[in-house]
Amino acid sequence: MGILLKKPPNAAGAAWPAIVVGLFVAFGGVLFGYDTGTIGGILAMPFWLKTFSTGAKDALGQPTITAQQSSEIVSLLSAGTFFGALTAAPTGDFFGRRYGLIVSVGVFTIGVILQTAATAIPLFVVGRFFAGYGVGMISALIPLYQSETAPKWIRGTIVGAYQLAITIGLLLAAIVDNATKDRNDTGSYRIPIAVQFAWAIIL
C-alpha cells in the first residue's frame, strides 16, 4: 500500500494537497449512501407508519401504508437523482466544480428540511425528490472534481474512495435507524433524517 501511495520520482510539485482535497470531497458519498440506506428503516418504524398512514392496516390491524405509497416514497429519490445527474454537468460548468457542489448540497438540504418537517406523505415525497436531486448532482460532480484535481498516479484510488464513502453512509444509516426505531415520538424518524444536515454541513 505504501508503494502505491508513494509519489513517482518524476512527478513535479507537492501532491498531498490535491490528495487531501480529493479524499475529503469523497465524503459526499456518505450523503448518497446514508440517504439510500435510511429510508428502509424509516418505512418500518411503527410511529412513522402511524403518523403517515392514510387508513391502511396490516394483518395485525396496525396502521401501515400501501405498497403503492411505499414504492412512491422509495422511487422518488431515484427520480430526483436522475434529473440531478442530468443537470450536474451544466451546473458544474456554470458555477465551477466547487461552487457547483455547494449548490448541490443546498438543493439536498432543502429536501432534508422538507422531509424533517413532513407529517404526511405528499410533503415527504417532495422532500425525497429534492434530496435525490441534490444527491444526483453530487454523485456526478464529485468524481469529476476528484479526477480533475488528483494527481494521475493516485487518481483511481481517490475516485474509488467515493464508493467507499457510499458504503460508510449505508452503515451509518443502519446504526442511526436502529438507535431511534423504538422511540414513540417524531424523533424516531426525524432524527435519522435530520442527521443528514451534519453530512451536508461537513461537505
C-alpha positions in Angstrom: 0.0 0.0 0.0 2.9 2.3 0.8 4.3 1.8 -2.6 1.0 2.6 -4.3 0.8 5.9 -2.3 4.4 6.9 -3.0 4.8 9.8 -5.4 6.7 8.8 -8.6 10.2 10.3 -8.7 9.5 12.2 -11.9 6.2 13.8 -10.7 6.5 17.6 -10.2 5.2 19.6 -7.2 3.6 18.6 -3.9 0.8 16.1 -4.4 -0.6 15.9 -0.9 -2.9 19.0 -1.0 -4.7 17.5 -4.0 -4.9 14.1 -2.4 -6.4 15.5 0.8 -8.9 17.6 -1.1 -9.9 14.6 -3.2 -10.3 12.3 -0.3 -12.3 14.9 1.7 -14.7 15.5 -1.2 -15.3 11.8 -1.4 -17.2 12.3 1.9 -20.1 13.3 -0.4 -20.7 9.6 -0.9 -21.9 9.5 2.7 -24.8 11.7 1.7 -25.8 9.2 -1.1 -25.3 6.1 1.0 -27.0 7.4 4.1 -30.0 8.8 2.3 -30.4 5.5 0.4 -29.9 3.4 3.5 -32.0 5.2 6.0 -35.4 5.1 4.2 -35.8 1.3 4.5 -35.6 1.5 8.3 -37.9 4.6 8.5 -40.6 2.9 6.5 -40.7 0.1 9.1 -40.9 2.3 12.2 -44.2 1.9 14.0 -44.5 5.6 14.9 -43.8 6.7 11.3 -46.4 4.3 10.0 -48.9 5.5 12.5 -48.2 9.1 11.5 -48.2 8.7 7.8 -50.8 6.0 7.3 -53.8 7.1 5.3 -56.0 4.4 6.7 -54.4 1.1 5.5 -54.0 -1.6 8.1 -51.6 -4.6 8.2 -52.5 -8.2 9.0 -52.4 -7.4 12.7 -54.6 -4.4 12.4 -51.8 -1.9 12.9 -51.5 1.3 10.8 -49.4 0.9 7.7 -49.0 2.3 4.2 -49.9 0.7 0.9 -47.4 -0.9 -1.5 -48.0 1.9 -3.9 -47.2 4.6 -1.3 -44.1 2.7 -0.3 -42.8 2.4 -3.8 -43.6 6.1 -4.4 -41.6 7.2 -1.4 -38.6 5.0 -2.3 -38.6 5.7 -6.0 -38.9 9.5 -5.8 -35.3 9.6 -4.6 -34.2 7.8 -7.7 -36.3 10.1 -9.9 -34.6 13.0 -8.3 -31.1 11.5 -8.8 -31.9 11.0 -12.5 -32.7 14.7 -13.1 -29.9 15.8 -10.7 -27.3 13.8 -12.7 -28.6 15.4 -15.9 -28.2 18.9 -14.6 -24.9 18.3 -12.8 -22.6 19.0 -15.7 -24.2 22.3 -16.8 -24.3 23.4 -13.1 -20.6 22.5 -12.7 -19.7 24.3 -15.9 -21.7 27.4 -15.0 -20.7 27.8 -11.3 -17.5 25.9 -11.4 -16.9 22.5 -9.8 -16.5 23.7 -6.2 -19.5 26.1 -6.2 -21.5 23.5 -8.2 -21.0 21.1 -5.3 -22.2 23.9 -2.9 -25.3 24.4 -5.0 -25.9 20.7 -5.0 -25.6 20.5 -1.2 -28.1 23.4 -1.0 -30.7 21.5 -3.0 -30.1 18.4 -0.9 -30.6 20.4 2.3 -33.9 21.7 1.0 -35.0 18.1 0.6 -33.9 17.2 4.1 -35.8 20.2 5.6 -39.0 19.1 3.8 -38.7 15.5 5.0 -37.9 16.5 8.5 -41.0 18.9 8.7 -43.3 16.4 7.0 -46.2 14.8 8.8 -48.0 13.4 5.7 -46.8 11.6 2.6 -47.2 14.4 0.0 -44.6 16.7 1.6 -42.4 13.7 2.5 -42.1 12.6 -1.2 -41.4 16.2 -2.3 -38.6 16.2 0.2 -37.4 12.9 -1.1 -37.3 14.2 -4.7 -35.3 17.3 -3.8 -32.9 15.3 -1.7 -32.5 12.9 -4.6 -31.9 15.8 -7.0 -29.1 17.1 -4.8 -27.6 13.6 -4.4 -27.7 13.1 -8.2 -25.8 16.3 -8.8 -23.3 15.4 -6.1 -22.8 11.9 -7.4 -21.9 13.3 -10.8 -19.8 16.3 -9.7 -17.7 14.6 -7.1 -15.9 12.1 -9.3 -15.5 14.9 -11.9 -13.9 17.2 -9.3 -11.7 14.4 -8.0 -10.4 13.3 -11.4 -9.6 16.9 -12.3 -7.7 17.7 -9.1 -6.0 14.5 -8.2 -2.5 13.6 -9.5 -2.8 10.9 -12.2 -0.7 8.4 -10.3 -3.3 8.2 -7.5 -6.5 9.3 -9.3 -8.1 5.8 -9.3 -7.7 5.4 -5.6 -9.1 8.8 -4.8 -12.1 8.4 -7.1 -12.6 4.9 -5.7 -12.8 6.4 -2.2 -16.2 7.9 -3.2 -17.7 4.4 -3.5 -16.2 3.5 -0.1 -17.9 6.6 1.4 -21.2 5.4 0.0 -20.9 2.1 1.9 -19.9 4.0 5.0 -23.1 6.0 4.6 -25.2 2.8 4.4 -23.5 1.6 7.6 -24.2 4.9 9.4 -27.9 4.8 8.3 -28.4 1.3 9.7 -26.8 2.4 13.0 -28.9 5.5 13.4 -32.1 3.8 12.3 -31.5 1.1 14.9 -30.9 3.6 17.6 -34.1 5.5 17.1 -36.6 2.9 15.8 -38.2 2.2 19.2 -38.9 5.9 20.1 -42.6 6.6 20.4 -42.4 10.2 19.0 -41.4 12.0 15.9 -37.8 11.7 16.8 -37.9 8.1 15.7 -37.8 9.2 12.1 -36.9 12.9 12.3 -33.5 12.2 14.0 -32.3 9.8 11.2 -33.4 12.3 8.6 -32.0 15.4 10.4 -28.6 13.8 10.9 -28.1 14.4 7.1 -27.7 18.1 7.9 -24.4 17.2 9.5 -23.2 15.4 6.4 -24.2 18.4 4.3 -22.5 20.9 6.5 -19.3 18.9 6.5 -19.2 18.7 2.7 
